[in-house]
Amino acid sequence: MKTLIHQGVNPHIQEHIAALPQQEHLRLKALSDTEPGGLLQISDDLDPDAREGSELTYMHGVALSRPG
């Protein structure tokens, strides 16, 4: 879980992305085969009121045209 921040860079998400090895970024990019292309940043489980500081689920991935 990460914390929702409305303004600027979210340091929790930035830390998560920086912790991923460069090889993993390259592997994910190579898997992407449909639109939207490239790495995707997905936030889910947001508080319905989107309160600052509430928790959310953050995912880093790519779009695929076929099941993995």
C-alpha positions as CSV (number, residue, x, y, z in Angstrom):
1,M,0.0,0.0,0.0
2,K,1.1,3.5,-0.8
3,T,-0.1,6.9,0.4
4,L,-2.2,9.3,-1.7
5,I,-0.5,12.6,-2.3
6,H,-2.3,15.3,-4.4
7,Q,0.6,17.6,-5.2
8,G,4.0,16.9,-6.6
9,V,6.0,13.6,-6.8
10,N,4.8,10.9,-4.5
11,P,8.0,9.8,-2.7
12,H,6.4,6.4,-1.8
13,I,5.7,5.5,-5.4
14,Q,9.0,7.0,-6.5
15,E,10.8,4.8,-4.0
16,H,8.9,1.7,-5.3
17,I,9.9,2.4,-8.9
18,A,13.5,3.1,-8.0
19,A,13.7,-0.2,-6.1
20,L,12.9,-2.2,-9.3
21,P,16.1,-3.4,-11.1
22,Q,16.7,-1.8,-14.5
23,Q,16.5,-5.3,-16.0
24,E,12.9,-5.6,-14.7
25,H,11.9,-2.3,-16.4
26,L,13.5,-3.6,-19.7
27,R,11.7,-6.9,-19.3
28,L,8.3,-5.3,-18.8
29,K,8.8,-2.9,-21.7
30,A,9.6,-5.9,-24.0
31,L,6.4,-7.6,-23.0
32,S,4.2,-4.6,-23.9
33,D,2.5,-5.4,-27.2
34,T,-0.6,-3.2,-27.4
35,E,-1.8,0.3,-26.6
36,P,-1.2,2.0,-24.4
37,G,2.4,1.2,-25.0
38,G,5.3,1.3,-22.5
39,L,5.3,1.1,-18.7
40,L,1.9,1.8,-17.0
41,Q,1.4,3.2,-13.6
42,I,-1.9,2.0,-12.1
43,S,-3.5,3.2,-8.8
44,D,-6.4,1.2,-7.3
45,D,-8.3,0.9,-4.1
46,L,-8.5,4.7,-3.7
47,D,-10.6,6.1,-0.9
48,P,-13.9,7.2,-2.4
49,D,-13.3,10.7,-1.1
50,A,-9.7,10.7,-2.4
51,R,-8.5,12.1,0.9
52,E,-4.9,13.2,1.1
53,G,-2.8,10.6,3.0
54,S,-5.3,7.8,2.4
55,E,-3.9,4.4,1.3
56,L,-4.0,3.1,-2.3
57,T,-2.7,0.1,-4.2
58,Y,0.0,1.0,-6.7
59,M,1.0,-1.3,-9.6
60,H,3.7,-1.0,-12.3
61,G,3.2,-3.0,-15.4
62,V,2.4,-3.1,-19.2
63,A,-0.6,-3.8,-21.4
64,L,-0.8,-7.2,-23.1
65,S,-3.0,-8.2,-26.0
66,R,-3.0,-11.8,-24.8
67,P,-3.3,-13.5,-21.4
68,G,0.1,-14.0,-19.7
